[in-house]
Amino acid sequence: MVFSSYAFAPLSLVVPLSAISLIASSIIGIIFIKEKWKPKEFFRRYILSFIGCGLTIIGTYLLITFGPISHEKLTGENIVRHLVSWPFLLYMLLEILAFCFLLYFYKQKNANFLIVILMLVALLGSTTVVSIKAVACMIIISIQGSIQFENPIFYIMFVCMVATAVAQASFLNQASQLYDSALIASVNYILSTTVAISAGAIFYLDFQEEEVLHLCMFALGCLIAFLGSFLVTRNRKKKKTFEPYVTMNSPPVGLQSMHDNGINVQPDFGSSFSYGALQNNDSLSEIYTPATLPVSSEEATSTVPYKVLDHNKTE
């Protein structure tokens, strides 16, 4: 469905509508959640999600109302004409330079920042959506009777579509190992949508005949949808990280669990010193002071004094 929608609507209108999937996943997650909440706790827990859904719906309405309507019939010849136009060539040059710059810092400088990884995904995604629209339009035109499969540009765009999609999946997989999935979903939607709209406006000239008022309202709808998607994913329950603490209440045979509620090997520092927990470095002098053994007075008086021998006397 998403693939075929690119053939019947402008690219700049289809891409922002992916925020609906965030709303659907949020509602499904709330319905099928296994935890039981009281009404007040439920409202307090998901208040931001409800506000985000409302903002996303408002932003989507503005996008549909003031978005581009004109749609060009994309044959192989029209796609080639758009590819060799100087605005798109300049855009591709800047995109390639930005991608190489970010990739260098990510690989060579170990800049594992979320914004860097998702910008790489967004730059690849702009090429993906441009290729998807070209392939989808040529397939629909071929079904209608004008065969486009003989044009080499169809296979070029198909290879670009598959290659960039695989590269996006690889970078998203690396990001999911470092950051929370909810944060990735919201930031990736904002960056990918912004770059994809720019690519559609330059390559397919989506806003060429649009009025200034429509452009401003479309931009306002995008901003509201971005804010809504961020709030929707803000309250998603985060997964608990693994904490390798070994419990001491297990039988001698072996450890039952690594997350029991027993006494941990490294407990918090309380009133007395415990193994594996130090309050700060200042208390080391108090902890490691040498201990003195008490000596009773009776033992001290009953001890026999040492006999001193005079080595100077001769026997």
N, C-alpha and C positions, 0 to 999 in steps of 0.2 A: 504493500500500500504506500509506504513512504517513497519507495523507488519510483513508482508510477506517478506520484503526485508532482515530482519534478518536471514531468513532461507536460503538465496541464496548468501550471502556475509559475509565476516568476520566482526565481531563486531567493530573492530577498524577502519574499513573503512566506515561503515554505520553511526556511531554516529557523526563524524565531518561534514558530509554532511548536517546536519540539518541547517547549516548556509544559505543554499539556501532559507529556509523559511523566514529568516530575510531580504534577498534581495527582495523576492517577496512581503512581507508586506510593505517594504519601497517604492517600486515602486507603489504598489496599493494605498498607502497613498498619494503619490504625485499626482497621476492621479485623484483621487476622492476628493482631497482637495477642499474646498469651497472658500477659500480665493483667491483673484486675485493679482498676483504679476507681476511687470514689469520684462522684461528679465534680467536686471542687478541685480535687487533685488532677483529674483528667483535663479540665479546662485550663488549669494553671500550667500543666505540662505541655499542652499542645496549642497554647494561645498564639504563639508565633507562627505555627504551621497554618492555623486558620487565617490569620492575617495575610500570610504569604500566598495562600490559595486565592484569597480575594483580590490581592494586588495582581497576581498573575492573570486572573480572568479579566480584570480591567485592562491590563496591558495587551492581552491577546485581542480583546475587542477593538482597541485602538489600532493595532497592527492590521487587522482585517479590514477595518473601515477606511483607513488612510494609507494602506499599503499600495504598491504599484499594481495596476490592473492589466496593462498592455503586456502581451506575450507574443514573442516572435516565433515564427515557425522555423525551427532550427534544422536545416538540412546540412549535409556534409560541406557544401560550398560556403554556407553562412558561418559555420563553425571555423573553417579555415580563415575566413575573412576576419573574424573576431580574434583569432590567434595571432595574426600578423599585424594587428593594429598597434600603433605606437603606445597608447595608454596602457594596454595590457602587457606589452613587452617591458615597459618601464616598471610596471607593478611587479611582474615576475622577477625582474632583476633585483629590485629592492627586497622582495620576499626571499629569494635565494641567498642574498647577502645576510639578511637577518637570521635565516635558518642556520647558515654556516657559522655565524658568530655565536649564536646560542649553543649550537652543538659543540663547538670548540670549548666553551666554558663548562658545559655539562660533562664532557668526556675527559678533557685534559686538566681542568681546574677543579674537578669534583664539585661543581656548583649544583648540588642536588636540591635546589629550591623548587617549591611547587610551581611558582610562577614561570620558572624557566622550562620545566618539563611540559606544562600545559600550553605554553606559547609554542613550543615545538609541535604539539598535537594540533593546535589551532592553525598554524601555518600549513601543515600537511592536510588538515581538514578542508581548508579553502580550495586546494587543488582537487580534493576528493569530491566535493559537492559540485564543482564546475564540471568535472568529468562525468559524474552521475547524471547531471541534467543533459549533457550532450549525448550520452549513450541512451538514456531513456527517450529523448526526443527522436533520435534516429530509429530506435526500435518501433515506436508508435507510428512514425511516418512510413516505415517499411511494412507494418501491418496494414496500413491504410492503402497501400498499393505502390508507393514509390520506394523501391528497394534502395537502401543505403549501405548494405553490407559490402558492396563492392568498393566503397571508398576507404582508402587506408586510414583516414582519420578516425574511423569508428574503432579500429583495433588499437590505435595509439591511445585514444581516450580510455578504452577499456583497460589497457595495461596500466595506465596512470591511476585509474580508479582502484584497481586491486592492490597495486604496490603501495600507494599512500594509505589505504585502509589497513593493510597489514602493519605498516610502520606505526600508525596511530595506536593500534592495539598493543604493540610492543611497548611504546612509551607509557600508555595508560597502565599497563601491567607493572611497570617499574614504579610508577607513581603510587599505585595502590599498596605496594609493599612499604612505602615510607610515610604515607599520610592517610587520614581518615577518608573513607569512601564518600561520605556526605559532603565534605569540603571539596573533594575532587569533582563531584557532580555539579555543584553550583558554580565553581570557578571555571570549570571546563565549558559549561553552557554559556557563560558570559563571554569568555575569550573567543570560543569557536564561533559563536553567533556574530560577534562584532567583525571578525576577520572574514567570515563567509559573506556577510552583507556587503562588505567593501569589495570583495572579489566579484560578486554578482553585479554590483553597480558599475564596475569597471569593464568586466568582460561582456556581460549581456546588456549593459546600458539600461538597467531596470528603472532608474529614476530620470531618464532623459527628458520625458515630457510631463513630469509631475510638477505641481505647483509648490511654492515655498511653504504655504500653510500645511499642505499634506506632508511635506518632508519634516517639518517641525513636529507635527502630531505623531508621525511614524517614529521619530527619534524619542519622543516622550513615551510612547507605548513600549519601546524597547527598554528604556530605563526602568519603567514601572515593572515590566516583566522580569528584568534582571533582579530588582530588589525583591520581588515576590519569590522567585526561585531560590534566592539566597536564604530567605526566611523559612521557606518550606524545608530545606535541607538542614537548617540550623539546629533543629530540635530532634534530629534523628538520634536514636540511642547508639552510643559508641560501644564498640566491642571492648571487653576487658582484656588488657594485655596479660600475657603469661608472667607469673611471678614465681620464680623457682625457690620457694621456701620449703624446707623439709620439716615436717611436724615430728614431735617427740613422743606423742601419745600412741604410736602404733606398736603392735606386738613385736617381739624379738624376731619373728619369722621374716618380716619385711615391712615395707612402707605401704600403707593402705592407699593414701592419696597425697598429692602435693598441695592440695588446697583444703585440707581439713581445718576445722576450727580450733584445733588444739594449740599447744604452746609451740611457737616458732623457734627455730634455731637462732634467729636474729630478732629478738623482741625489742620493743621500744625501751629506752632508758628511763627507768622509774626512780624510786627512792633508793634503790641499792644497785650495786654494780652487777651486771649480767654479762654473760658471754656473748660476744658479737655486737655489743652496743656500747658506744662511747658518746657521752654528751658533747664534749668538745675537748680540744687539746689542753685547755687550762686545767682540767681535772686529772690529768695524767699524774701530776706530782702527788696528788692526794691518794690516788689509787695505788700507786706503786711505792708508797712509803714502807720502809722495812718494818715488819711486825716484831714486837718484843714479847717474850714469854714471861709471865708473872713468876716470881720466886718468893716462896713463903719464908717468913723469918725463922721458923724452926729449922728448916733445912739449911738456912744460911749459918745459924749458930752451931748446928750439930756437926758441921763439916770439920774434919781434922785438918789443921793447918799443915802446910807443906814443911818438911824438914830440910833445912838448909845445910848443906855439907860444906865444910871448910876445906877446900882443897890445898890450902897452904900448910896444914898440919901434916906432920910426918907420923906414921904409925910406929 
